[in-house]
Amino acid sequence: MTKATTSSLTLLPGHVSLASLRSIYAAPVQLSLDPSARALMQASLATVQRIVDEDQVVYGINTGFGKLASTKIAHERLAELQRNLVLSHSVGTGDALADDVVRLILATKAISLARGHSGIRPEIVDALLAMANANVLPVIPAKGSVGASGDLAPLAHLACVLIGEGQAKVDGKVVSGAEAMRSIGLPPFVLGPKEGLALLNGTQVSTSLALAGLFGAENVFAAALVAGCLSLEAIKGSVKPFDARIHDARGQSGQIAVAAAVRALLDGSAIDPSHPNCGRVQDPYSIRCVPQVMGACLDNLHHAARVLTIEANAASDNPLVFDNGDVISGGNFHAEPVAFVADIIALAVAEIGAISERRLSLLLDPGLSGLPAFLIRDSGVNSGFMIAQVTAAALAAENQCLANPSSVTSLPTSANQEDHVSMATYGARRLGDMVRNAAVMVGIEAMAAAQGMEFDRALQSSPLVEEQFAAIRQRVAYLEQDRYLATDIEAMREWAQQSAWPEALTQCLPSFA
């Protein structure tokens, strides 16, 4: 439940939709908090203050952290404790996370804290949203989180900016945390009891990276269905395997949806009816089994979307404050749900690319496709798409390696206090590389399939396929003879990573719904 306009979103913590999260990722948008969240935050803040005033000993409020949880901290040193926590955990390394991911991190951190279980001042949540709205983006190194006890190191780099430390981007320029705070008209915060811990605990970095992977996977999924239709038309394949009765007989929802999408894309084609007696009995699996393979991918993307939508709305720090005054230590910071679905998305992305690469190989083989070898007229002198397929094969193999599960990897930390971790952050982060690889593969297939269609343009395909054929031709020209293809491949990667797809495709994708 998220109220939205074209340029603003009002976030109701616990009920922010996947489509809203996609819009935050896609472009800067003005964010505000539903007024109902403030009372919940104030109530949990009052609980924390009561504990401090009564000098109760509660983990995270007036104790050390991790293995030092049994060490009580004196009242007059609580602010020092929270500041030191943030500084000591700012140990990330590697390239900075992309701006679109950081926007999501700011938004999801604000959503989580605004659930009212964190004991944090509403003004800190306001500051997170102010940074997002002003496009003031903390510089967050990509590496250093094991995905348990929260995304500690990367979130510490975010929290550093709030206390006037670390670095942030302002208008694309890297400045100090203090200058970043001045740019949004706020002094650096002196963190109160539990506030540093609430900022550092949580799964917002791994969740945002996984959401970015999901959104990228959706775009490439749509591109791959278009590319598959282009390939089918190029080889004059059969549409009979997409008959709804076949897929209803199996009952898998993703498979049914993909078959319907392909039928919608091909509706009105004059190519399929033109070869009823061509002698082709069965197309290879990469054509014939698109609904089965891509449908399974779609089912997994839907599952991942459900889990990530829940997690983006979750209270995932520790301890949590409840409305009866209880403060309970638990483990919501453990990112196992995110780790599992990151692995699931990785499997889907690997398969989207793998079956696309196989269709590309089919197009280049005259014995299977009926088209000129390597899709070039004067082969021998010209190599055509021969080596472009080698690039696709290299990326397919790379994605197969990257698809190995991350969630089964664990190394203990914090002197064995944190003895099992999720590795969700790496698992989610590697999705960016995988999606890009898959987009290159799908882009090459689509370019090759358009080339294949050019060898017989006596008949037109469907309006939707012809529209995509024209869009490809706007980006890359017909390959009359060998030329420098790297720029064409990059143009087609961009085509495959766009989000402007026919409704026949987007209506079955979770974040477009």
Salt bridges, closest charged atoms under 4 A:
ASP34 OD2 - LYS3 NZ 3.37
GLU54 OE1 - ARG50 NH1 3.63
ASP55 OD1 - LYS72 NZ 3.21
GLU80 OE1 - ARG77 NE 2.87
ASP99 OD1 - LYS169 NZ 2.99
ASP126 OD2 - ARG38 NH2 2.82
GLU165 OE2 - ARG83 NH2 2.55
GLU195 OE1 - ARG121 NH2 2.65
GLU218 OE1 - ARG22 NE 3.39
ASP243 OD2 - ARG245 NH2 2.73
ASP283 OD1 - ARG280 NH1 3.23
ASP317 OD2 - LYS194 NZ 2.70
ASP343 OD1 - ARG430 NH2 3.06
GLU357 OE1 - ARG358 NE 2.79
GLU445 OE2 - ARG359 NE 2.66
GLU454 OE2 - ARG473 NE 2.75
ASP456 OD2 - LYS236 NZ 3.00
GLU466 OE1 - ARG457 NH2 2.78
ASP488 OD2 - ARG483 NH2 2.84
GLU490 OE1 - ARG436 NH2 3.46
GLU490 OE2 - ARG493 NH2 2.56
